[in-house]
């Protein structure tokens, strides 16, 4: 039986322990379901893509206004 430090509080725990005896954090770590990872990615895209599009829109060169053709007084 070896001892390993907890990733959260640093207390030494047995390698066979399921939770830290001090802070009760799982020693093997928590694996989040894949749906949370996809939701985070989707939220990131929903928030950043419109900002990127607006940034690109504002960076495009604007066409310079052209003066209307001059009307000659001679007829």
N, C-alpha and C positions, 0 to 999 in steps of 0.2 A: 504494500500500500504506500504510494507516494503522495506527496503534498504538492498542490499547485495553487498559485495565488488567484483570487477572484479578480475578474476583469473590471469589476465596478469599484469594490472597496479595498482590494488587495489582501484580504484576510486569507490565510492558508487553509485550504480545505483538502479533504481526501479526493483522490482522482475518481473514487467510486461514488462520491456524494452527488446527488442530483441538483441540490440547491446550496447556495452559500449559507452557512449557519449564522452569519452576521447580518447580511442585507437581504437574504432570501432570493437573490438573482440566480436563475438557472446556470449551473456551471458549464453546461454543454452549449449554452447560447439558445436564443430563440430564433427559429426560422419562420419568417413571415410568409403567409400564403402568397402564391404567385399573383393573385388578383390584386393585392395591395401594390405590388411592383408595377403592374400594368396600369392601375389607377393613377399612380404617381407619375408615370410616363405620360399618360393621357392628359393629366392636369397640367403638366409642364408644357406640353405642346399647345394646349388650348390657350395658355397664358402667354407664351412666347412667340408663337407664329404671327398673331395679329400685330404685336409690337415690331417684329421684324419687317412685316409688310409695310407698316406705316413708316418705318425708318427708310426703307428702300424708296417708297413713294416720295418722301421729302428730299431724298438725295438726287433724284432725277433732275437733269437740267431743265429749266423752264424755257419754253420758246420765247424769244425776244419779240416784243410787240413791233410790228412793222407799220411804218407810216402809210396812210392811204395815198394813192396816186394823186399827184398834183393836177388840178384842173387848169388848163391853160385859158387865158383870157382872150386869146385870138381865136376867132371863128371865121 
